[in-house]
Amino acid sequence: MILKSMTFLTGFMGCGKTSVGRELARLVSVQFIDLDEQIVKSSGKSIKEIFTEHSEAHFRQLERELLTQIVAHQPAVVSLGGGTFINPQNRRLIIQNGISVFLHCSLETIYKRLQNDTLRPLFSDRSNFEKLYRERLPIYQLADLQLDVSSLSIEEAASKIAEMLIRVPPKA
């Protein structure tokens, strides 16, 4: 299968967007783009440094600017940052330019994956983490497709998404 449009992977931090995205891109024979990696590359700073030295608002501005550039790279699989899809402007851009896929993981699974992670600026303590998850979940659920990846391997998740994409009619 060769993908002919953009596929955007969204979901909370730690749900596997980057890992699954790389495998999905390989399966469907298109370029893989990790939005967070692009922000780090273009700014020369880690995401944590951008948050600390500038602000989350500055990071979100960089994110929006790069997303606007990325949609011109069709076709591709794009791993979005955990907050990208939350912004209404970004969501419109994503909806207009491809298929969005929400990778869902249980809160407990994500917490276990991230408990030793010190690089994520929005993963500070459990109560803030849970609050952010609950706030974002209804917005993630607006994605075109959803897949619970809690118990799937990277390969299984990518394969299931590829199968789902085959059944999605092209957007007008």
Chimera marker file (.cmm) of the C-alpha trace (Angstrom):
<marker_set name="trace">
<marker id="1" x="0.000" y="0.000" z="0.000" r="1" g="1" b="0" radius="0.5"/>
<marker id="2" x="1.259" y="3.457" z="-0.850" r="1" g="1" b="0" radius="0.5"/>
<marker id="3" x="-0.319" y="6.308" z="1.064" r="1" g="1" b="0" radius="0.5"/>
<marker id="4" x="-1.536" y="9.196" z="-1.073" r="1" g="1" b="0" radius="0.5"/>
<marker id="5" x="-2.305" y="11.770" z="1.605" r="1" g="1" b="0" radius="0.5"/>
<marker id="6" x="-1.164" y="13.048" z="4.978" r="1" g="1" b="0" radius="0.5"/>
<marker id="7" x="-1.751" y="10.937" z="8.064" r="1" g="1" b="0" radius="0.5"/>
<marker id="8" x="-1.447" y="12.732" z="11.386" r="1" g="1" b="0" radius="0.5"/>
<marker id="9" x="-0.959" y="10.708" z="14.574" r="1" g="1" b="0" radius="0.5"/>
<marker id="10" x="-2.277" y="12.426" z="17.679" r="1" g="1" b="0" radius="0.5"/>
<marker id="11" x="-2.627" y="11.440" z="21.296" r="1" g="1" b="0" radius="0.5"/>
<marker id="12" x="-1.247" y="12.043" z="24.740" r="1" g="1" b="0" radius="0.5"/>
<marker id="13" x="2.456" y="11.993" z="25.528" r="1" g="1" b="0" radius="0.5"/>
<marker id="14" x="3.837" y="8.483" z="25.789" r="1" g="1" b="0" radius="0.5"/>
<marker id="15" x="1.187" y="6.772" z="23.662" r="1" g="1" b="0" radius="0.5"/>
<marker id="16" x="3.690" y="5.819" z="20.949" r="1" g="1" b="0" radius="0.5"/>
<marker id="17" x="3.056" y="8.352" z="18.178" r="1" g="1" b="0" radius="0.5"/>
<marker id="18" x="6.702" y="8.519" z="17.105" r="1" g="1" b="0" radius="0.5"/>
<marker id="19" x="7.427" y="4.784" z="17.263" r="1" g="1" b="0" radius="0.5"/>
<marker id="20" x="4.177" y="3.797" z="15.559" r="1" g="1" b="0" radius="0.5"/>
<marker id="21" x="4.533" y="6.636" z="13.054" r="1" g="1" b="0" radius="0.5"/>
<marker id="22" x="7.970" y="5.479" z="11.916" r="1" g="1" b="0" radius="0.5"/>
<marker id="23" x="6.699" y="1.937" z="11.396" r="1" g="1" b="0" radius="0.5"/>
<marker id="24" x="3.504" y="3.125" z="9.666" r="1" g="1" b="0" radius="0.5"/>
<marker id="25" x="5.499" y="5.313" z="7.265" r="1" g="1" b="0" radius="0.5"/>
<marker id="26" x="7.681" y="2.320" z="6.417" r="1" g="1" b="0" radius="0.5"/>
<marker id="27" x="4.612" y="0.134" z="5.813" r="1" g="1" b="0" radius="0.5"/>
<marker id="28" x="2.872" y="2.641" z="3.550" r="1" g="1" b="0" radius="0.5"/>
<marker id="29" x="6.035" y="3.795" z="1.763" r="1" g="1" b="0" radius="0.5"/>
<marker id="30" x="6.007" y="7.497" z="2.633" r="1" g="1" b="0" radius="0.5"/>
<marker id="31" x="8.150" y="9.986" z="4.507" r="1" g="1" b="0" radius="0.5"/>
<marker id="32" x="7.911" y="10.123" z="8.309" r="1" g="1" b="0" radius="0.5"/>
<marker id="33" x="7.947" y="13.506" z="10.027" r="1" g="1" b="0" radius="0.5"/>
<marker id="34" x="8.060" y="13.965" z="13.797" r="1" g="1" b="0" radius="0.5"/>
<marker id="35" x="6.827" y="17.478" z="14.564" r="1" g="1" b="0" radius="0.5"/>
<marker id="36" x="8.632" y="17.686" z="17.909" r="1" g="1" b="0" radius="0.5"/>
<marker id="37" x="11.905" y="16.551" z="16.311" r="1" g="1" b="0" radius="0.5"/>
<marker id="38" x="11.484" y="19.223" z="13.645" r="1" g="1" b="0" radius="0.5"/>
<marker id="39" x="10.956" y="21.897" z="16.301" r="1" g="1" b="0" radius="0.5"/>
<marker id="40" x="14.127" y="20.805" z="18.110" r="1" g="1" b="0" radius="0.5"/>
<marker id="41" x="16.071" y="20.732" z="14.844" r="1" g="1" b="0" radius="0.5"/>
<marker id="42" x="14.886" y="24.153" z="13.653" r="1" g="1" b="0" radius="0.5"/>
<marker id="43" x="15.304" y="25.900" z="17.020" r="1" g="1" b="0" radius="0.5"/>
<marker id="44" x="18.527" y="24.198" z="18.094" r="1" g="1" b="0" radius="0.5"/>
<marker id="45" x="17.019" y="23.684" z="21.558" r="1" g="1" b="0" radius="0.5"/>
<marker id="46" x="15.291" y="20.824" z="23.320" r="1" g="1" b="0" radius="0.5"/>
<marker id="47" x="11.575" y="21.150" z="23.981" r="1" g="1" b="0" radius="0.5"/>
<marker id="48" x="12.306" y="21.457" z="27.691" r="1" g="1" b="0" radius="0.5"/>
<marker id="49" x="14.757" y="24.308" z="26.968" r="1" g="1" b="0" radius="0.5"/>
<marker id="50" x="12.186" y="26.096" z="24.791" r="1" g="1" b="0" radius="0.5"/>
<marker id="51" x="9.593" y="25.847" z="27.572" r="1" g="1" b="0" radius="0.5"/>
<marker id="52" x="12.086" y="26.987" z="30.222" r="1" g="1" b="0" radius="0.5"/>
<marker id="53" x="13.875" y="29.757" z="28.309" r="1" g="1" b="0" radius="0.5"/>
<marker id="54" x="10.876" y="31.117" z="26.423" r="1" g="1" b="0" radius="0.5"/>
<marker id="55" x="7.446" y="29.708" z="27.290" r="1" g="1" b="0" radius="0.5"/>
<marker id="56" x="4.901" y="27.131" z="26.295" r="1" g="1" b="0" radius="0.5"/>
<marker id="57" x="3.238" y="29.826" z="24.151" r="1" g="1" b="0" radius="0.5"/>
<marker id="58" x="6.485" y="30.297" z="22.212" r="1" g="1" b="0" radius="0.5"/>
<marker id="59" x="6.752" y="26.538" z="21.711" r="1" g="1" b="0" radius="0.5"/>
<marker id="60" x="3.133" y="26.412" z="20.448" r="1" g="1" b="0" radius="0.5"/>
<marker id="61" x="3.908" y="29.210" z="17.975" r="1" g="1" b="0" radius="0.5"/>
<marker id="62" x="6.892" y="27.275" z="16.608" r="1" g="1" b="0" radius="0.5"/>
<marker id="63" x="4.710" y="24.166" z="16.452" r="1" g="1" b="0" radius="0.5"/>
<marker id="64" x="2.004" y="25.956" z="14.430" r="1" g="1" b="0" radius="0.5"/>
<marker id="65" x="4.545" y="27.481" z="12.015" r="1" g="1" b="0" radius="0.5"/>
<marker id="66" x="6.212" y="24.127" z="11.329" r="1" g="1" b="0" radius="0.5"/>
<marker id="67" x="2.894" y="22.311" z="10.972" r="1" g="1" b="0" radius="0.5"/>
<marker id="68" x="1.917" y="24.832" z="8.296" r="1" g="1" b="0" radius="0.5"/>
<marker id="69" x="5.133" y="24.014" z="6.411" r="1" g="1" b="0" radius="0.5"/>
<marker id="70" x="4.799" y="20.258" z="6.901" r="1" g="1" b="0" radius="0.5"/>
<marker id="71" x="1.387" y="19.940" z="5.243" r="1" g="1" b="0" radius="0.5"/>
<marker id="72" x="3.092" y="20.818" z="1.960" r="1" g="1" b="0" radius="0.5"/>
<marker id="73" x="5.137" y="17.566" z="2.169" r="1" g="1" b="0" radius="0.5"/>
<marker id="74" x="2.333" y="15.310" z="1.004" r="1" g="1" b="0" radius="0.5"/>
<marker id="75" x="2.118" y="12.414" z="1.381" r="1" g="1" b="0" radius="0.5"/>
<marker id="76" x="3.639" y="11.679" z="4.772" r="1" g="1" b="0" radius="0.5"/>
<marker id="77" x="2.978" y="10.226" z="8.193" r="1" g="1" b="0" radius="0.5"/>
<marker id="78" x="3.278" y="12.984" z="10.793" r="1" g="1" b="0" radius="0.5"/>
<marker id="79" x="3.700" y="12.366" z="14.503" r="1" g="1" b="0" radius="0.5"/>
<marker id="80" x="2.212" y="15.360" z="16.281" r="1" g="1" b="0" radius="0.5"/>
<marker id="81" x="3.224" y="16.601" z="19.695" r="1" g="1" b="0" radius="0.5"/>
<marker id="82" x="0.742" y="15.801" z="22.460" r="1" g="1" b="0" radius="0.5"/>
<marker id="83" x="-0.670" y="19.342" z="22.439" r="1" g="1" b="0" radius="0.5"/>
<marker id="84" x="-0.715" y="20.032" z="18.702" r="1" g="1" b="0" radius="0.5"/>
<marker id="85" x="-4.227" y="18.722" z="18.008" r="1" g="1" b="0" radius="0.5"/>
<marker id="86" x="-5.614" y="20.646" z="20.994" r="1" g="1" b="0" radius="0.5"/>
<marker id="87" x="-5.162" y="23.994" z="19.234" r="1" g="1" b="0" radius="0.5"/>
<marker id="88" x="-8.237" y="24.720" z="17.034" r="1" g="1" b="0" radius="0.5"/>
<marker id="89" x="-6.127" y="26.339" z="14.268" r="1" g="1" b="0" radius="0.5"/>
<marker id="90" x="-3.844" y="23.315" z="14.109" r="1" g="1" b="0" radius="0.5"/>
<marker id="91" x="-6.819" y="20.955" z="14.167" r="1" g="1" b="0" radius="0.5"/>
<marker id="92" x="-8.416" y="22.757" z="11.190" r="1" g="1" b="0" radius="0.5"/>
<marker id="93" x="-5.145" y="22.561" z="9.254" r="1" g="1" b="0" radius="0.5"/>
<marker id="94" x="-4.873" y="18.842" z="10.023" r="1" g="1" b="0" radius="0.5"/>
<marker id="95" x="-8.497" y="18.136" z="9.081" r="1" g="1" b="0" radius="0.5"/>
<marker id="96" x="-8.128" y="20.051" z="5.809" r="1" g="1" b="0" radius="0.5"/>
<marker id="97" x="-4.926" y="18.280" z="4.827" r="1" g="1" b="0" radius="0.5"/>
<marker id="98" x="-5.300" y="14.655" z="5.785" r="1" g="1" b="0" radius="0.5"/>
<marker id="99" x="-6.537" y="11.964" z="8.117" r="1" g="1" b="0" radius="0.5"/>
<marker id="100" x="-6.065" y="12.251" z="11.866" r="1" g="1" b="0" radius="0.5"/>
<marker id="101" x="-5.585" y="9.128" z="13.973" r="1" g="1" b="0" radius="0.5"/>
<marker id="102" x="-5.912" y="9.215" z="17.754" r="1" g="1" b="0" radius="0.5"/>
<marker id="103" x="-3.619" y="6.690" z="19.417" r="1" g="1" b="0" radius="0.5"/>
<marker id="104" x="-5.306" y="5.971" z="22.706" r="1" g="1" b="0" radius="0.5"/>
<marker id="105" x="-3.602" y="4.429" z="25.706" r="1" g="1" b="0" radius="0.5"/>
<marker id="106" x="-4.898" y="3.951" z="29.202" r="1" g="1" b="0" radius="0.5"/>
<marker id="107" x="-3.749" y="6.583" z="31.646" r="1" g="1" b="0" radius="0.5"/>
<marker id="108" x="-2.000" y="3.920" z="33.733" r="1" g="1" b="0" radius="0.5"/>
<marker id="109" x="-0.094" y="2.558" z="30.698" r="1" g="1" b="0" radius="0.5"/>
<marker id="110" x="1.122" y="6.022" z="29.752" r="1" g="1" b="0" radius="0.5"/>
<marker id="111" x="2.122" y="6.824" z="33.312" r="1" g="1" b="0" radius="0.5"/>
<marker id="112" x="4.171" y="3.629" z="33.548" r="1" g="1" b="0" radius="0.5"/>
<marker id="113" x="5.911" y="4.433" z="30.262" r="1" g="1" b="0" radius="0.5"/>
<marker id="114" x="6.806" y="7.958" z="31.388" r="1" g="1" b="0" radius="0.5"/>
<marker id="115" x="7.492" y="7.611" z="35.110" r="1" g="1" b="0" radius="0.5"/>
<marker id="116" x="11.273" y="7.925" z="34.632" r="1" g="1" b="0" radius="0.5"/>
<marker id="117" x="11.113" y="10.488" z="31.823" r="1" g="1" b="0" radius="0.5"/>
<marker id="118" x="12.666" y="13.827" z="32.775" r="1" g="1" b="0" radius="0.5"/>
<marker id="119" x="12.570" y="15.448" z="29.334" r="1" g="1" b="0" radius="0.5"/>
<marker id="120" x="8.856" y="16.218" z="29.043" r="1" g="1" b="0" radius="0.5"/>
<marker id="121" x="8.057" y="19.662" z="30.445" r="1" g="1" b="0" radius="0.5"/>
<marker id="122" x="4.358" y="18.893" z="31.017" r="1" g="1" b="0" radius="0.5"/>
<marker id="123" x="5.025" y="15.643" z="32.887" r="1" g="1" b="0" radius="0.5"/>
<marker id="124" x="5.764" y="16.995" z="36.327" r="1" g="1" b="0" radius="0.5"/>
<marker id="125" x="3.545" y="15.229" z="38.823" r="1" g="1" b="0" radius="0.5"/>
<marker id="126" x="0.765" y="12.690" z="38.722" r="1" g="1" b="0" radius="0.5"/>
<marker id="127" x="-2.131" y="15.047" z="39.526" r="1" g="1" b="0" radius="0.5"/>
<marker id="128" x="-1.142" y="17.562" z="36.806" r="1" g="1" b="0" radius="0.5"/>
<marker id="129" x="-0.554" y="14.689" z="34.401" r="1" g="1" b="0" radius="0.5"/>
<marker id="130" x="-4.034" y="13.229" z="35.047" r="1" g="1" b="0" radius="0.5"/>
<marker id="131" x="-5.696" y="16.654" z="34.814" r="1" g="1" b="0" radius="0.5"/>
<marker id="132" x="-4.032" y="17.370" z="31.461" r="1" g="1" b="0" radius="0.5"/>
<marker id="133" x="-5.002" y="13.910" z="30.179" r="1" g="1" b="0" radius="0.5"/>
<marker id="134" x="-8.679" y="14.424" z="31.144" r="1" g="1" b="0" radius="0.5"/>
<marker id="135" x="-8.709" y="17.904" z="29.549" r="1" g="1" b="0" radius="0.5"/>
<marker id="136" x="-7.221" y="16.698" z="26.270" r="1" g="1" b="0" radius="0.5"/>
<marker id="137" x="-9.052" y="13.380" z="25.870" r="1" g="1" b="0" radius="0.5"/>
<marker id="138" x="-12.342" y="14.799" z="24.447" r="1" g="1" b="0" radius="0.5"/>
<marker id="139" x="-10.390" y="16.797" z="21.873" r="1" g="1" b="0" radius="0.5"/>
<marker id="140" x="-8.281" y="13.810" z="20.807" r="1" g="1" b="0" radius="0.5"/>
<marker id="141" x="-11.536" y="11.929" z="20.302" r="1" g="1" b="0" radius="0.5"/>
<marker id="142" x="-12.420" y="14.382" z="17.490" r="1" g="1" b="0" radius="0.5"/>
<marker id="143" x="-9.827" y="12.646" z="15.292" r="1" g="1" b="0" radius="0.5"/>
<marker id="144" x="-11.031" y="10.870" z="12.149" r="1" g="1" b="0" radius="0.5"/>
<marker id="145" x="-9.885" y="7.465" z="13.420" r="1" g="1" b="0" radius="0.5"/>
<marker id="146" x="-9.104" y="6.022" z="16.847" r="1" g="1" b="0" radius="0.5"/>
<marker id="147" x="-7.042" y="3.046" z="17.932" r="1" g="1" b="0" radius="0.5"/>
<marker id="148" x="-6.400" y="1.777" z="21.448" r="1" g="1" b="0" radius="0.5"/>
<marker id="149" x="-2.718" y="0.890" z="21.428" r="1" g="1" b="0" radius="0.5"/>
<marker id="150" x="-2.439" y="-0.025" z="25.125" r="1" g="1" b="0" radius="0.5"/>
<marker id="151" x="-1.771" y="-3.687" z="24.462" r="1" g="1" b="0" radius="0.5"/>
<marker id="152" x="-0.439" y="-3.542" z="20.888" r="1" g="1" b="0" radius="0.5"/>
<marker id="153" x="3.150" y="-3.785" z="19.755" r="1" g="1" b="0" radius="0.5"/>
<marker id="154" x="4.479" y="-1.007" z="17.524" r="1" g="1" b="0" radius="0.5"/>
<marker id="155" x="4.183" y="-3.291" z="14.501" r="1" g="1" b="0" radius="0.5"/>
<marker id="156" x="0.617" y="-4.349" z="15.369" r="1" g="1" b="0" radius="0.5"/>
<marker id="157" x="-0.497" y="-0.751" z="15.853" r="1" g="1" b="0" radius="0.5"/>
<marker id="158" x="1.054" y="0.400" z="12.568" r="1" g="1" b="0" radius="0.5"/>
<marker id="159" x="-0.491" y="-2.527" z="10.702" r="1" g="1" b="0" radius="0.5"/>
<marker id="160" x="-3.952" y="-1.826" z="12.143" r="1" g="1" b="0" radius="0.5"/>
<marker id="161" x="-3.712" y="1.850" z="11.196" r="1" g="1" b="0" radius="0.5"/>
<marker id="162" x="-2.636" y="0.934" z="7.655" r="1" g="1" b="0" radius="0.5"/>
<marker id="163" x="-5.702" y="-1.340" z="7.404" r="1" g="1" b="0" radius="0.5"/>
<marker id="164" x="-7.945" y="1.452" z="8.705" r="1" g="1" b="0" radius="0.5"/>
<marker id="165" x="-6.521" y="3.939" z="6.189" r="1" g="1" b="0" radius="0.5"/>
<marker id="166" x="-7.370" y="1.617" z="3.300" r="1" g="1" b="0" radius="0.5"/>
<marker id="167" x="-11.056" y="1.892" z="4.252" r="1" g="1" b="0" radius="0.5"/>
<marker id="168" x="-11.150" y="5.673" z="4.625" r="1" g="1" b="0" radius="0.5"/>
<marker id="169" x="-12.674" y="7.419" z="1.601" r="1" g="1" b="0" radius="0.5"/>
<marker id="170" x="-10.614" y="10.336" z="0.256" r="1" g="1" b="0" radius="0.5"/>
<marker id="171" x="-11.640" y="13.769" z="1.498" r="1" g="1" b="0" radius="0.5"/>
<marker id="172" x="-13.218" y="16.062" z="-1.039" r="1" g="1" b="0" radius="0.5"/>
<link id1="1" id2="2" r="1" g="1" b="0" radius="0.2"/>
<link id1="2" id2="3" r="1" g="1" b="0" radius="0.2"/>
<link id1="3" id2="4" r="1" g="1" b="0" radius="0.2"/>
<link id1="4" id2="5" r="1" g="1" b="0" radius="0.2"/>
<link id1="5" id2="6" r="1" g="1" b="0" radius="0.2"/>
<link id1="6" id2="7" r="1" g="1" b="0" radius="0.2"/>
<link id1="7" id2="8" r="1" g="1" b="0" radius="0.2"/>
<link id1="8" id2="9" r="1" g="1" b="0" radius="0.2"/>
<link id1="9" id2="10" r="1" g="1" b="0" radius="0.2"/>
<link id1="10" id2="11" r="1" g="1" b="0" radius="0.2"/>
<link id1="11" id2="12" r="1" g="1" b="0" radius="0.2"/>
<link id1="12" id2="13" r="1" g="1" b="0" radius="0.2"/>
<link id1="13" id2="14" r="1" g="1" b="0" radius="0.2"/>
<link id1="14" id2="15" r="1" g="1" b="0" radius="0.2"/>
<link id1="15" id2="16" r="1" g="1" b="0" radius="0.2"/>
<link id1="16" id2="17" r="1" g="1" b="0" radius="0.2"/>
<link id1="17" id2="18" r="1" g="1" b="0" radius="0.2"/>
<link id1="18" id2="19" r="1" g="1" b="0" radius="0.2"/>
<link id1="19" id2="20" r="1" g="1" b="0" radius="0.2"/>
<link id1="20" id2="21" r="1" g="1" b="0" radius="0.2"/>
<link id1="21" id2="22" r="1" g="1" b="0" radius="0.2"/>
<link id1="22" id2="23" r="1" g="1" b="0" radius="0.2"/>
<link id1="23" id2="24" r="1" g="1" b="0" radius="0.2"/>
<link id1="24" id2="25" r="1" g="1" b="0" radius="0.2"/>
<link id1="25" id2="26" r="1" g="1" b="0" radius="0.2"/>
<link id1="26" id2="27" r="1" g="1" b="0" radius="0.2"/>
<link id1="27" id2="28" r="1" g="1" b="0" radius="0.2"/>
<link id1="28" id2="29" r="1" g="1" b="0" radius="0.2"/>
<link id1="29" id2="30" r="1" g="1" b="0" radius="0.2"/>
<link id1="30" id2="31" r="1" g="1" b="0" radius="0.2"/>
<link id1="31" id2="32" r="1" g="1" b="0" radius="0.2"/>
<link id1="32" id2="33" r="1" g="1" b="0" radius="0.2"/>
<link id1="33" id2="34" r="1" g="1" b="0" radius="0.2"/>
<link id1="34" id2="35" r="1" g="1" b="0" radius="0.2"/>
<link id1="35" id2="36" r="1" g="1" b="0" radius="0.2"/>
<link id1="36" id2="37" r="1" g="1" b="0" radius="0.2"/>
<link id1="37" id2="38" r="1" g="1" b="0" radius="0.2"/>
<link id1="38" id2="39" r="1" g="1" b="0" radius="0.2"/>
<link id1="39" id2="40" r="1" g="1" b="0" radius="0.2"/>
<link id1="40" id2="41" r="1" g="1" b="0" radius="0.2"/>
<link id1="41" id2="42" r="1" g="1" b="0" radius="0.2"/>
<link id1="42" id2="43" r="1" g="1" b="0" radius="0.2"/>
<link id1="43" id2="44" r="1" g="1" b="0" radius="0.2"/>
<link id1="44" id2="45" r="1" g="1" b="0" radius="0.2"/>
<link id1="45" id2="46" r="1" g="1" b="0" radius="0.2"/>
<link id1="46" id2="47" r="1" g="1" b="0" radius="0.2"/>
<link id1="47" id2="48" r="1" g="1" b="0" radius="0.2"/>
<link id1="48" id2="49" r="1" g="1" b="0" radius="0.2"/>
<link id1="49" id2="50" r="1" g="1" b="0" radius="0.2"/>
<link id1="50" id2="51" r="1" g="1" b="0" radius="0.2"/>
<link id1="51" id2="52" r="1" g="1" b="0" radius="0.2"/>
<link id1="52" id2="53" r="1" g="1" b="0" radius="0.2"/>
<link id1="53" id2="54" r="1" g="1" b="0" radius="0.2"/>
<link id1="54" id2="55" r="1" g="1" b="0" radius="0.2"/>
<link id1="55" id2="56" r="1" g="1" b="0" radius="0.2"/>
<link id1="56" id2="57" r="1" g="1" b="0" radius="0.2"/>
<link id1="57" id2="58" r="1" g="1" b="0" radius="0.2"/>
<link id1="58" id2="59" r="1" g="1" b="0" radius="0.2"/>
<link id1="59" id2="60" r="1" g="1" b="0" radius="0.2"/>
<link id1="60" id2="61" r="1" g="1" b="0" radius="0.2"/>
<link id1="61" id2="62" r="1" g="1" b="0" radius="0.2"/>
<link id1="62" id2="63" r="1" g="1" b="0" radius="0.2"/>
<link id1="63" id2="64" r="1" g="1" b="0" radius="0.2"/>
<link id1="64" id2="65" r="1" g="1" b="0" radius="0.2"/>
<link id1="65" id2="66" r="1" g="1" b="0" radius="0.2"/>
<link id1="66" id2="67" r="1" g="1" b="0" radius="0.2"/>
<link id1="67" id2="68" r="1" g="1" b="0" radius="0.2"/>
<link id1="68" id2="69" r="1" g="1" b="0" radius="0.2"/>
<link id1="69" id2="70" r="1" g="1" b="0" radius="0.2"/>
<link id1="70" id2="71" r="1" g="1" b="0" radius="0.2"/>
<link id1="71" id2="72" r="1" g="1" b="0" radius="0.2"/>
<link id1="72" id2="73" r="1" g="1" b="0" radius="0.2"/>
<link id1="73" id2="74" r="1" g="1" b="0" radius="0.2"/>
<link id1="74" id2="75" r="1" g="1" b="0" radius="0.2"/>
<link id1="75" id2="76" r="1" g="1" b="0" radius="0.2"/>
<link id1="76" id2="77" r="1" g="1" b="0" radius="0.2"/>
<link id1="77" id2="78" r="1" g="1" b="0" radius="0.2"/>
<link id1="78" id2="79" r="1" g="1" b="0" radius="0.2"/>
<link id1="79" id2="80" r="1" g="1" b="0" radius="0.2"/>
<link id1="80" id2="81" r="1" g="1" b="0" radius="0.2"/>
<link id1="81" id2="82" r="1" g="1" b="0" radius="0.2"/>
<link id1="82" id2="83" r="1" g="1" b="0" radius="0.2"/>
<link id1="83" id2="84" r="1" g="1" b="0" radius="0.2"/>
<link id1="84" id2="85" r="1" g="1" b="0" radius="0.2"/>
<link id1="85" id2="86" r="1" g="1" b="0" radius="0.2"/>
<link id1="86" id2="87" r="1" g="1" b="0" radius="0.2"/>
<link id1="87" id2="88" r="1" g="1" b="0" radius="0.2"/>
<link id1="88" id2="89" r="1" g="1" b="0" radius="0.2"/>
<link id1="89" id2="90" r="1" g="1" b="0" radius="0.2"/>
<link id1="90" id2="91" r="1" g="1" b="0" radius="0.2"/>
<link id1="91" id2="92" r="1" g="1" b="0" radius="0.2"/>
<link id1="92" id2="93" r="1" g="1" b="0" radius="0.2"/>
<link id1="93" id2="94" r="1" g="1" b="0" radius="0.2"/>
<link id1="94" id2="95" r="1" g="1" b="0" radius="0.2"/>
<link id1="95" id2="96" r="1" g="1" b="0" radius="0.2"/>
<link id1="96" id2="97" r="1" g="1" b="0" radius="0.2"/>
<link id1="97" id2="98" r="1" g="1" b="0" radius="0.2"/>
<link id1="98" id2="99" r="1" g="1" b="0" radius="0.2"/>
<link id1="99" id2="100" r="1" g="1" b="0" radius="0.2"/>
<link id1="100" id2="101" r="1" g="1" b="0" radius="0.2"/>
<link id1="101" id2="102" r="1" g="1" b="0" radius="0.2"/>
<link id1="102" id2="103" r="1" g="1" b="0" radius="0.2"/>
<link id1="103" id2="104" r="1" g="1" b="0" radius="0.2"/>
<link id1="104" id2="105" r="1" g="1" b="0" radius="0.2"/>
<link id1="105" id2="106" r="1" g="1" b="0" radius="0.2"/>
<link id1="106" id2="107" r="1" g="1" b="0" radius="0.2"/>
<link id1="107" id2="108" r="1" g="1" b="0" radius="0.2"/>
<link id1="108" id2="109" r="1" g="1" b="0" radius="0.2"/>
<link id1="109" id2="110" r="1" g="1" b="0" radius="0.2"/>
<link id1="110" id2="111" r="1" g="1" b="0" radius="0.2"/>
<link id1="111" id2="112" r="1" g="1" b="0" radius="0.2"/>
<link id1="112" id2="113" r="1" g="1" b="0" radius="0.2"/>
<link id1="113" id2="114" r="1" g="1" b="0" radius="0.2"/>
<link id1="114" id2="115" r="1" g="1" b="0" radius="0.2"/>
<link id1="115" id2="116" r="1" g="1" b="0" radius="0.2"/>
<link id1="116" id2="117" r="1" g="1" b="0" radius="0.2"/>
<link id1="117" id2="118" r="1" g="1" b="0" radius="0.2"/>
<link id1="118" id2="119" r="1" g="1" b="0" radius="0.2"/>
<link id1="119" id2="120" r="1" g="1" b="0" radius="0.2"/>
<link id1="120" id2="121" r="1" g="1" b="0" radius="0.2"/>
<link id1="121" id2="122" r="1" g="1" b="0" radius="0.2"/>
<link id1="122" id2="123" r="1" g="1" b="0" radius="0.2"/>
<link id1="123" id2="124" r="1" g="1" b="0" radius="0.2"/>
<link id1="124" id2="125" r="1" g="1" b="0" radius="0.2"/>
<link id1="125" id2="126" r="1" g="1" b="0" radius="0.2"/>
<link id1="126" id2="127" r="1" g="1" b="0" radius="0.2"/>
<link id1="127" id2="128" r="1" g="1" b="0" radius="0.2"/>
<link id1="128" id2="129" r="1" g="1" b="0" radius="0.2"/>
<link id1="129" id2="130" r="1" g="1" b="0" radius="0.2"/>
<link id1="130" id2="131" r="1" g="1" b="0" radius="0.2"/>
<link id1="131" id2="132" r="1" g="1" b="0" radius="0.2"/>
<link id1="132" id2="133" r="1" g="1" b="0" radius="0.2"/>
<link id1="133" id2="134" r="1" g="1" b="0" radius="0.2"/>
<link id1="134" id2="135" r="1" g="1" b="0" radius="0.2"/>
<link id1="135" id2="136" r="1" g="1" b="0" radius="0.2"/>
<link id1="136" id2="137" r="1" g="1" b="0" radius="0.2"/>
<link id1="137" id2="138" r="1" g="1" b="0" radius="0.2"/>
<link id1="138" id2="139" r="1" g="1" b="0" radius="0.2"/>
<link id1="139" id2="140" r="1" g="1" b="0" radius="0.2"/>
<link id1="140" id2="141" r="1" g="1" b="0" radius="0.2"/>
<link id1="141" id2="142" r="1" g="1" b="0" radius="0.2"/>
<link id1="142" id2="143" r="1" g="1" b="0" radius="0.2"/>
<link id1="143" id2="144" r="1" g="1" b="0" radius="0.2"/>
<link id1="144" id2="145" r="1" g="1" b="0" radius="0.2"/>
<link id1="145" id2="146" r="1" g="1" b="0" radius="0.2"/>
<link id1="146" id2="147" r="1" g="1" b="0" radius="0.2"/>
<link id1="147" id2="148" r="1" g="1" b="0" radius="0.2"/>
<link id1="148" id2="149" r="1" g="1" b="0" radius="0.2"/>
<link id1="149" id2="150" r="1" g="1" b="0" radius="0.2"/>
<link id1="150" id2="151" r="1" g="1" b="0" radius="0.2"/>
<link id1="151" id2="152" r="1" g="1" b="0" radius="0.2"/>
<link id1="152" id2="153" r="1" g="1" b="0" radius="0.2"/>
<link id1="153" id2="154" r="1" g="1" b="0" radius="0.2"/>
<link id1="154" id2="155" r="1" g="1" b="0" radius="0.2"/>
<link id1="155" id2="156" r="1" g="1" b="0" radius="0.2"/>
<link id1="156" id2="157" r="1" g="1" b="0" radius="0.2"/>
<link id1="157" id2="158" r="1" g="1" b="0" radius="0.2"/>
<link id1="158" id2="159" r="1" g="1" b="0" radius="0.2"/>
<link id1="159" id2="160" r="1" g="1" b="0" radius="0.2"/>
<link id1="160" id2="161" r="1" g="1" b="0" radius="0.2"/>
<link id1="161" id2="162" r="1" g="1" b="0" radius="0.2"/>
<link id1="162" id2="163" r="1" g="1" b="0" radius="0.2"/>
<link id1="163" id2="164" r="1" g="1" b="0" radius="0.2"/>
<link id1="164" id2="165" r="1" g="1" b="0" radius="0.2"/>
<link id1="165" id2="166" r="1" g="1" b="0" radius="0.2"/>
<link id1="166" id2="167" r="1" g="1" b="0" radius="0.2"/>
<link id1="167" id2="168" r="1" g="1" b="0" radius="0.2"/>
<link id1="168" id2="169" r="1" g="1" b="0" radius="0.2"/>
<link id1="169" id2="170" r="1" g="1" b="0" radius="0.2"/>
<link id1="170" id2="171" r="1" g="1" b="0" radius="0.2"/>
<link id1="171" id2="172" r="1" g="1" b="0" radius="0.2"/>
</marker_set>
